């Protein structure tokens, strides 16, 4: 008998909004990868998105830039991530990225959030993916160990979307949790990494320098140190109330010369999987934004004419649930640069843990030129036969999660989850019965960088 989970109502006679071989829940970086790879496999694919546009953290949360995960000077993330970036260029001035291009600075990885959303939608529509915006997952119906349909809330009320296999790309593992899959949250004390509300200021007098060896165009590091010193002094004086230990800024080279991107707010102690707590986090993030902007304009001459150019629609979430799968990546895998027969993604990004308690950011890097691999078993959760997980909330411990959570890697994890779901749906088998080595081999044929 079907069990309804996560829905706060009793009706079993809901309208059917859509049916597909593969249903992808969430259209952020992981969902884009999942939907495109599922469709490329010949599976009918529908993607559900709570907002009115795709892109997730890159669009809704204004996260910038794409973090770097490379090997031998080449991105480890392909083909969907590379296609997405290339398609973004349609919405920028001709040859802009080529003129800016320098692998030693942030120019190649800059993100215009509008271009990111438009490019993702182009790719999805061209691939024949059915997109349902403003469809929030509110619950699931299960038949034994399988999801039969997801329950959605829309402007028109509740309804269901049916599928043979499902991919959880909600970012927080919402669908997997509703389906009863086991998960972990936080560190040993239960604390998750803080959230951050990103924003941009225009009309800032930014001092740039050029590295004579690499040609990289960077914000003057001495100025950045001075900026952080002033910030710390303001914190000490009680003028600013923000837990972060310094000011984190990036140049935004896809606009005028005087635009600065801030990833400085640090919102601790809130739960991204709880509506009331998440709401309070948004309010706190904007309180910090107001305080920072007011102080910068008042006290620092470079910001005297600064204007708030844009801010995230939703606060950025680094960490929430981690859905337990048939393999759990742990710190030892990171340290030993683990290799797996069923590897579906690679990462060279460092461990990057923003303190859940306030000040401090912990880093641990890999040896130069090294990377670790992520096995297919990490994207297949325990407790549900026809579900895979794409994006950051896969089966990993706190430390490795802090490395694989970056958006390019999330796309690569998502494309593997979408491929696994498509093969499972087409063959009528559980997702874990799909051979991980076959998933890897197909990804390689389609352009994934999984061969030495």
N, C-alpha and C positions, 0 to 999 in steps of 0.2 A: 504493500500500500504506500502511496506517495506520502512523504512527510514535507510539510511546509516549514521552512526555517527562516528566521530573520524578518518575517513579515508580521506587522501588528494588526492584522485583520483576518477574518475567517473565510471570506468568500473563495470558493474554488471555481467559480464561473467567470473567469477573467478573459477579456478578449486577447486573441493572439496577434501580436504586433508584427512578428516576423518569424521565419523558420530558416535554418541554414545547416550545412554540415558542421561549420565551426562558428561559434559565437565568441567574439572577443569583447571582454568587458573592460572598457577604458581605452582611450586613444591618445595617451601620452607617448613618449619614446618607445616604451615596450610594446604598447598596443599597435603603433604604426608598424613596427617590425613584425609582430605576430600576424596582423591582418594581411600585410603584403605578401609574406611568405606563404601563408595559408592559401591565398588566392592564386599565387604562382604555382601551387601544387595541384590546382584544378578543383579545389574544394569551394563550394559556395560559402561565402563568408559575409557575416554581418558584424559590425563593430558598434558598440553602445558607448556613448559619451555623455557625461553629466552636464558638461558645458556646451556652448554653441560653436565650438571650433576645436580642431585637434592640436596636438603639440605638447600638452601637459606642462611640465616644469619649464620647457623652453618657451612656451607661449603664455599660459595662464599665470605662471609664477615668475616670469621674466628672468629666469636664471641665465647667466652669461659669464664666461664663454663656455663652449664645450671643453671639458677637461681632456688632458692629453694621455692617451694610451697607445704607445707606438712600439715597434720593434724594427730595427735596422732602418730607421727613418720613415717607416710606413705605418699608417694607422692600422691597428689590429681589428678594426670594426668595419665590416663589409658584408654583403653589398648594400643593404638597405640604408645604413647610416650615410655611406658615401653618396648614394642616390638622393637622399634627402638634402644633404648639404649642397649638392650640385644644383638641384631644382630650386633651392632658395635664391640662387643667383639670377633667376628669371625676374625677380622683383627688386633687383638692385641695379644701379647704373651699369651700363655695358663695360665689361672688363674691370669692374671695381675690385673684385677679389684678386684677380691676377696682378693688378697694380699694387695692391696692399701686401701681397703674399710674401711672407717670411716665416719659415718654420721655427724661428727662434723667438718670435713674439706671439701675441694673441690674435693677429689679424686673420689668419686662416680659420680660426675657430670662433670668430665673432658671431653673435646671433642677433639678428633683427627679428623680434618676436612675431611681427606681422608676416614677414616673409616665411618664417618657420611654419606658421599655421597654414598659409596659402599653399606652400610647397607640399606639405603633408596631405592636404586635401586633394591637390592635383594628382599625387601618386595613388592615393586610395581610389579615386574615381576612375582614373585610367586603368587600374587593375580590376575594376568591376566589383569592388567591395561596396556593399550596402552600408551606408552610414546613418545611424539614428542618433542625432544630437538631442540634448535635453531628456535623455533616458537614464535615470539613476537606478542602479541596482538596489532593490529594497529587500530581496529575499530569494530563496531558491526552493524548488521542489525536487526532492530526491526519491528515486525508486531504488531501494536497496543502497548499493554503493555507487550509484550513478545519478548525476544531475539530469533531470528530465527537462526542466525549463527554469529560466530565471524570471523573477518577478520584478517589473520595472515600475517606477513612478514617473509620470510625465505630466505636462500641463493638462492633458485630457483625462488624467486619472491613472489607475493601475491597469497593467496588462502583463502578458507573458511573452517571452521570446524563447523559442524551442531550438534545440540543436542536438547534434550527435556527440559533439565534443565542445568543451568550453575552455577559454583561456582567461585567467585572471590577470589583467593588466591594470588593475585599479590603483596600483602603487602601494596600497596599504594591506593588500591581501584580503580585501573585504569579501569577495566571493568565496574564497577558500575557507575563511572563517565561518561564513554563513553555512557552508556545506559541511561543517563539522571537522575540517582538517586540523590537525594539531599545529600549534605555532608557538613561537617564543617572542618576547618583547624585551627590549632593553638589555642593560648589562647585569652583572651579578646583583646589583642593588635595585634593579628595575628601572633605571634611568635611560631614556633614549636621547640621542643627540638632539641639540636644540634646533628649532625652526628659525628661518630667517626671511624677513620681508625685503625683497630686493627693490631698488629704485634707481632712477637716473636723474642727475642734475645737469642742466645745460648752462651755457654762459659762465663756465668756470675757466679761470686762467690757469691752464694746466701746463707745467713745465715738462717738456719732453727732452729726452736725450737719445742719441743713436750710438749703439755699441759699435766701435770701429772694426772689431773683428768679425761680427756676424751681420751687421747692418740692421739688427733688431731695433725697432723704435719703441722705447719704453718710457713710462713715467719716471722722471728723475728720482732715483732711490733715496737721495738725500732729502728731497722734499717730502717723500712718503714717510720717512722716519720723523721728520719735523712735525708732520700732520698727526702722526700717531702719538708723539710726545705731547702735543697740545691737547689731544683727546684724553690722554691719561691724566694730565694735570686737571682738566675739567671734571673728570670723574672723581679725582681725589678731593676736589673742592665742592663736590656735590651738585655741580651744574648739570652733569649728564648722569643718567641712571641706565646703564646698558652693561650687561655682564661681559661682553666681549673684551679681550685684552688689548686690541688694537683696531685700527681702521683698515678694513679690507676693501680696496677699490681696484677697478680695472678700467683701462681706456675703452671707449666705445667708438671704434673707428668706422662704423657704418653710419655715422651721422656727421655733424659738423665737428671741427677740431676740438671744441670745448665741451664735450659731453663726457661725464664721468659716471661709471656704474658702481653702485654701492651694494656690497654684500656684508654689511656691518651689523645690522640689527641681530640680536641674539635673544631668542625667546625660549626660556627654559621652564620645565616643570609642567608642561601641558601635554595632552594626549590627542594625537591626530585622529584616533579612531573613536573619539567621544565627541558628539556634536556640540555640547555645551562647552567643553574644555577647548575644543578647536576654535569656537567662536571667540572665547576669551583670548586665545593666542593671536587671532587676527587683530583684535583691539589693542593688545599690548605691542604688537609689531608696528602698528601705525602710530602709537604713542611715542615709541622710540624714534620713528622716522621724523615726526614733528619736532621732537627735541633736538635731534641731530641737525636737521636742516636749519632750524632757528639759530642754533649755536654757531654753525659754520658761517652763515650769512652775517651774523653779528660780530664775530671775533676774528675771522681770517680774511685778509684782503683778497685772496684769490677767489673767494666765494661771495664777494660783496654784491655782485649782480646775478648770482645763481638763481635759476628757476627750476622748480620741480617739473621735469619733462614727462616722466611716467613712473608708475609704480605697479607692482604685481597685483593682479586681481585676487590671487590667493597666496597666502604665505607659503614659502617653500618648506617642504618636509624632507628631512634627511633620512629619518628612520622611524619605523613603527613596528608592524608585525614582520616576523620572518617565518615563512610557512615551511614546516618540516617535510622534507622529501625523502627519497630512497637513498640519498647520500647527503651528508652535511659537510660542506667545506669548513675547515678549521684553520687556525693560524699556522699550524704545522704545514699545511698544504701551501700556504703563502710563502713561508720561509724556505721550503725546499723546492719552490718553483715547480709544483706538482704537474705531472702530465697524466692524461687519462685516455684510454682507448675510445671512450664515448664523449670526448671533449667537443663542446658545441660553441665555445667562446674562449677568448684569451684576454688577459688584462695585464698591463704593466703599471697600472696606477697604484700609488702608495696607499698604505693604511692611513686614514685621514679622519680622526675622531675629534669632533668638537665637544668640549666637555659638557656633559649633561647638567653639571652643577654650577657653571658660571664661566670663569676665566680659564683659558688654556686650550690648546689644540695639539693633539698627539699625532706625530708622523712616524711611520716606519717605511723605509724604501726598500725596493728590491735591488739586487746587484745590477750594475749597469748592463744594459742589453738583455735583461732577463724578463720573463713573464711567467704567470701561472695559468692553468687551464680550468675551465668550469665544465663539469660533466653533465650530460643530459639528465642523469638521475636527480640532480639538484632542482630541476624545473618540474618534476613530477611529484606532486604531494602525496603524502600518506592519507588514507581515508576516503579517497574518491577516485574511481576508475577512469572517468572521462574528463579529467581536468588537468591542465598544465598551468604553470605560473610564468609570466613574462615580466621583465623589468627587475627592480631592485629587491622585492621581498622574497627571494628564493631561499633555499635551505643552506644557511651559512651561519657561522657564529658572528658575534658583534664586530670583531676585528676585520674579518674578511668582507663582511657586508659593507664596512666603511670604505673599502676599496672598490668593490664592484658596483656600487650604487650610482656611479656617474652616468650621465645620459648616453654617451656612445656605447658603453657596455650594456646598458639597459636595452638599447635597440637590438644588439646582437643576441642577448638572452631572449628577448621577445621573438625574434625571427626563428629561433630554434624551438621555442614553445609553440609558435604557430604551425611550424612544419610538423612537429610531433603530433599535434592535435589533428591536423589534416590527414596524416597517414593513419592515425587511429580511427578517425571517422570513416575514411574510405574503406578500411579493412574490417571494421566492426570489432575491433579489439581494444583492450585497455591501453591507455597511453604508455604505461610502463612496459607493455609487451612490444612496443615499437623498438626495434634494436637501435640503441644509441649510436652505434658505429655507422649504421645506415643513415641516420640523421646527419651525422658529421660528414659522411661521404657526399650526400646530396648538397649540403651547404657548400662544400668545397667546389663542386661542379657549378654552383650558382654564384661563386665569386667570394665566398668567405675565406678569410686569411687564417686557415687552420693547418697549413702544411709548412714544414720547415724548408 
